[in-house]
Amino acid sequence: LVSAFRATLQEISDSDMLVHVIDASNPRVTQQIESVEKILADLELNRIPQIIVLNKADLLNKADLDTLQRQIMLDRTAECVSISAIRRETLRPLVEAVAMRIGKFEVAA
């Protein structure tokens, strides 16, 4: 997998932020996050700030989604937001999280 995406992963090295979108309804969601984190660490890209986006939040009940989000934020330094790509109104927390991160960067003159 890494070799197939090597060019893309090399482009990531210049990034100021990663937005990691994951299917929250997948029963292996935490293992998938860990796999991506391992690849990023192996490539020394884990220094890049990250927002984990739990997509398909509408397919989980609120208690399960809250538990998953708390677990992710406790286990990682990444911010975590829940969305449903088919429900536009749920995208606001993601837009706000990205805007907050962007606001932390100074624009070069």
Rosetta constraint file for C-alpha pairs under 8 A:
AtomPair CA 1 CA 5 HARMONIC 6.42 0.50
AtomPair CA 2 CA 6 HARMONIC 5.70 0.50
AtomPair CA 2 CA 9 HARMONIC 7.93 0.50
AtomPair CA 2 CA 39 HARMONIC 7.51 0.50
AtomPair CA 5 CA 9 HARMONIC 6.02 0.50
AtomPair CA 6 CA 10 HARMONIC 6.05 0.50
AtomPair CA 7 CA 11 HARMONIC 6.44 0.50
AtomPair CA 8 CA 12 HARMONIC 6.52 0.50
AtomPair CA 9 CA 13 HARMONIC 6.91 0.50
AtomPair CA 10 CA 14 HARMONIC 7.85 0.50
AtomPair CA 11 CA 15 HARMONIC 7.34 0.50
AtomPair CA 12 CA 18 HARMONIC 7.91 0.50
AtomPair CA 12 CA 45 HARMONIC 7.60 0.50
AtomPair CA 13 CA 45 HARMONIC 6.22 0.50
AtomPair CA 15 CA 48 HARMONIC 7.11 0.50
AtomPair CA 16 CA 48 HARMONIC 6.24 0.50
AtomPair CA 16 CA 49 HARMONIC 6.92 0.50
AtomPair CA 17 CA 48 HARMONIC 5.79 0.50
AtomPair CA 17 CA 49 HARMONIC 5.02 0.50
AtomPair CA 17 CA 50 HARMONIC 5.59 0.50
AtomPair CA 17 CA 51 HARMONIC 7.65 0.50
AtomPair CA 17 CA 101 HARMONIC 7.84 0.50
AtomPair CA 18 CA 48 HARMONIC 6.79 0.50
AtomPair CA 18 CA 49 HARMONIC 6.30 0.50
AtomPair CA 18 CA 50 HARMONIC 4.60 0.50
AtomPair CA 18 CA 51 HARMONIC 6.27 0.50
AtomPair CA 19 CA 50 HARMONIC 5.83 0.50
AtomPair CA 19 CA 51 HARMONIC 4.94 0.50
AtomPair CA 19 CA 52 HARMONIC 6.08 0.50
AtomPair CA 19 CA 53 HARMONIC 6.91 0.50
AtomPair CA 20 CA 50 HARMONIC 6.96 0.50
AtomPair CA 20 CA 51 HARMONIC 6.09 0.50
AtomPair CA 20 CA 52 HARMONIC 4.79 0.50
AtomPair CA 20 CA 53 HARMONIC 5.86 0.50
AtomPair CA 21 CA 52 HARMONIC 6.06 0.50
AtomPair CA 21 CA 53 HARMONIC 4.59 0.50
AtomPair CA 21 CA 54 HARMONIC 6.19 0.50
AtomPair CA 21 CA 55 HARMONIC 6.51 0.50
AtomPair CA 22 CA 29 HARMONIC 7.14 0.50
AtomPair CA 22 CA 32 HARMONIC 7.94 0.50
AtomPair CA 22 CA 33 HARMONIC 7.55 0.50
AtomPair CA 22 CA 52 HARMONIC 7.36 0.50
AtomPair CA 22 CA 53 HARMONIC 6.08 0.50
AtomPair CA 22 CA 54 HARMONIC 5.31 0.50
AtomPair CA 22 CA 55 HARMONIC 5.86 0.50
AtomPair CA 23 CA 29 HARMONIC 6.70 0.50
AtomPair CA 23 CA 54 HARMONIC 6.01 0.50
AtomPair CA 23 CA 55 HARMONIC 5.12 0.50
AtomPair CA 23 CA 56 HARMONIC 5.99 0.50
AtomPair CA 24 CA 29 HARMONIC 6.04 0.50
AtomPair CA 24 CA 54 HARMONIC 4.94 0.50
AtomPair CA 24 CA 55 HARMONIC 5.54 0.50
AtomPair CA 24 CA 56 HARMONIC 5.78 0.50
AtomPair CA 24 CA 57 HARMONIC 6.05 0.50
AtomPair CA 24 CA 60 HARMONIC 7.71 0.50
AtomPair CA 24 CA 65 HARMONIC 7.89 0.50
AtomPair CA 25 CA 29 HARMONIC 7.34 0.50
AtomPair CA 25 CA 55 HARMONIC 7.94 0.50
AtomPair CA 25 CA 56 HARMONIC 6.22 0.50
AtomPair CA 25 CA 57 HARMONIC 7.01 0.50
AtomPair CA 25 CA 59 HARMONIC 6.09 0.50
AtomPair CA 25 CA 60 HARMONIC 6.33 0.50
AtomPair CA 28 CA 32 HARMONIC 6.17 0.50
AtomPair CA 29 CA 33 HARMONIC 6.30 0.50
AtomPair CA 30 CA 34 HARMONIC 6.19 0.50
AtomPair CA 30 CA 72 HARMONIC 7.85 0.50
AtomPair CA 31 CA 35 HARMONIC 6.15 0.50
AtomPair CA 32 CA 36 HARMONIC 6.38 0.50
AtomPair CA 33 CA 37 HARMONIC 6.16 0.50
AtomPair CA 34 CA 38 HARMONIC 6.07 0.50
AtomPair CA 35 CA 39 HARMONIC 6.37 0.50
AtomPair CA 36 CA 40 HARMONIC 6.18 0.50
AtomPair CA 37 CA 41 HARMONIC 6.05 0.50
AtomPair CA 37 CA 46 HARMONIC 7.02 0.50
AtomPair CA 38 CA 42 HARMONIC 6.02 0.50
AtomPair CA 39 CA 43 HARMONIC 6.22 0.50
AtomPair CA 40 CA 44 HARMONIC 6.02 0.50
AtomPair CA 40 CA 45 HARMONIC 4.80 0.50
AtomPair CA 40 CA 46 HARMONIC 5.12 0.50
AtomPair CA 41 CA 45 HARMONIC 5.74 0.50
AtomPair CA 41 CA 46 HARMONIC 4.93 0.50
AtomPair CA 49 CA 78 HARMONIC 6.82 0.50
AtomPair CA 50 CA 78 HARMONIC 5.20 0.50
AtomPair CA 50 CA 79 HARMONIC 6.75 0.50
AtomPair CA 51 CA 78 HARMONIC 5.49 0.50
AtomPair CA 51 CA 79 HARMONIC 4.84 0.50
AtomPair CA 51 CA 80 HARMONIC 5.69 0.50
AtomPair CA 51 CA 81 HARMONIC 7.47 0.50
AtomPair CA 51 CA 97 HARMONIC 7.82 0.50
AtomPair CA 51 CA 98 HARMONIC 7.98 0.50
AtomPair CA 52 CA 78 HARMONIC 6.52 0.50
AtomPair CA 52 CA 79 HARMONIC 6.10 0.50
AtomPair CA 52 CA 80 HARMONIC 4.65 0.50
AtomPair CA 52 CA 81 HARMONIC 6.42 0.50
AtomPair CA 53 CA 80 HARMONIC 5.84 0.50
AtomPair CA 53 CA 81 HARMONIC 5.07 0.50
AtomPair CA 53 CA 82 HARMONIC 5.76 0.50
AtomPair CA 53 CA 83 HARMONIC 6.95 0.50
AtomPair CA 53 CA 94 HARMONIC 7.48 0.50
AtomPair CA 54 CA 80 HARMONIC 7.30 0.50
AtomPair CA 54 CA 81 HARMONIC 6.11 0.50
AtomPair CA 54 CA 82 HARMONIC 4.55 0.50
AtomPair CA 54 CA 83 HARMONIC 6.00 0.50
AtomPair CA 55 CA 82 HARMONIC 6.10 0.50
AtomPair CA 55 CA 83 HARMONIC 4.96 0.50
AtomPair CA 55 CA 84 HARMONIC 5.23 0.50
AtomPair CA 55 CA 85 HARMONIC 6.53 0.50
AtomPair CA 56 CA 60 HARMONIC 7.69 0.50
AtomPair CA 56 CA 83 HARMONIC 6.43 0.50
AtomPair CA 56 CA 84 HARMONIC 4.66 0.50
AtomPair CA 56 CA 85 HARMONIC 6.77 0.50
AtomPair CA 57 CA 65 HARMONIC 6.87 0.50
AtomPair CA 57 CA 82 HARMONIC 5.91 0.50
AtomPair CA 57 CA 83 HARMONIC 5.54 0.50
AtomPair CA 57 CA 84 HARMONIC 5.32 0.50
AtomPair CA 58 CA 83 HARMONIC 7.72 0.50
AtomPair CA 58 CA 84 HARMONIC 5.85 0.50
AtomPair CA 60 CA 64 HARMONIC 6.32 0.50
AtomPair CA 60 CA 65 HARMONIC 5.97 0.50
AtomPair CA 61 CA 65 HARMONIC 6.21 0.50
AtomPair CA 62 CA 66 HARMONIC 5.98 0.50
AtomPair CA 63 CA 67 HARMONIC 6.14 0.50
AtomPair CA 64 CA 68 HARMONIC 6.13 0.50
AtomPair CA 65 CA 69 HARMONIC 6.09 0.50
AtomPair CA 66 CA 70 HARMONIC 6.10 0.50
AtomPair CA 67 CA 71 HARMONIC 6.09 0.50
AtomPair CA 68 CA 72 HARMONIC 6.19 0.50
AtomPair CA 69 CA 73 HARMONIC 6.25 0.50
AtomPair CA 69 CA 80 HARMONIC 6.43 0.50
AtomPair CA 69 CA 81 HARMONIC 7.45 0.50
AtomPair CA 69 CA 82 HARMONIC 7.73 0.50
AtomPair CA 70 CA 74 HARMONIC 6.04 0.50
AtomPair CA 71 CA 75 HARMONIC 6.09 0.50
AtomPair CA 72 CA 76 HARMONIC 6.03 0.50
AtomPair CA 72 CA 78 HARMONIC 7.99 0.50
AtomPair CA 72 CA 80 HARMONIC 7.06 0.50
AtomPair CA 73 CA 77 HARMONIC 6.54 0.50
AtomPair CA 73 CA 78 HARMONIC 6.47 0.50
AtomPair CA 73 CA 79 HARMONIC 6.39 0.50
AtomPair CA 73 CA 80 HARMONIC 6.36 0.50
AtomPair CA 81 CA 93 HARMONIC 6.56 0.50
AtomPair CA 81 CA 94 HARMONIC 6.16 0.50
AtomPair CA 81 CA 97 HARMONIC 8.00 0.50
AtomPair CA 82 CA 90 HARMONIC 7.61 0.50
AtomPair CA 82 CA 93 HARMONIC 7.74 0.50
AtomPair CA 82 CA 94 HARMONIC 7.72 0.50
AtomPair CA 83 CA 87 HARMONIC 7.79 0.50
AtomPair CA 83 CA 90 HARMONIC 5.07 0.50
AtomPair CA 83 CA 91 HARMONIC 5.74 0.50
AtomPair CA 83 CA 93 HARMONIC 7.89 0.50
AtomPair CA 83 CA 94 HARMONIC 7.46 0.50
AtomPair CA 84 CA 88 HARMONIC 7.44 0.50
AtomPair CA 84 CA 90 HARMONIC 6.00 0.50
AtomPair CA 84 CA 91 HARMONIC 7.25 0.50
AtomPair CA 85 CA 90 HARMONIC 7.65 0.50
AtomPair CA 85 CA 91 HARMONIC 7.29 0.50
AtomPair CA 87 CA 91 HARMONIC 7.50 0.50
AtomPair CA 88 CA 92 HARMONIC 7.95 0.50
AtomPair CA 91 CA 95 HARMONIC 6.31 0.50
AtomPair CA 92 CA 96 HARMONIC 6.05 0.50
AtomPair CA 93 CA 97 HARMONIC 6.03 0.50
AtomPair CA 94 CA 98 HARMONIC 6.18 0.50
AtomPair CA 95 CA 99 HARMONIC 6.04 0.50
AtomPair CA 96 CA 100 HARMONIC 6.06 0.50
AtomPair CA 97 CA 101 HARMONIC 6.36 0.50
AtomPair CA 98 CA 102 HARMONIC 6.08 0.50
AtomPair CA 99 CA 103 HARMONIC 5.98 0.50
AtomPair CA 100 CA 104 HARMONIC 6.65 0.50
AtomPair CA 101 CA 105 HARMONIC 7.22 0.50
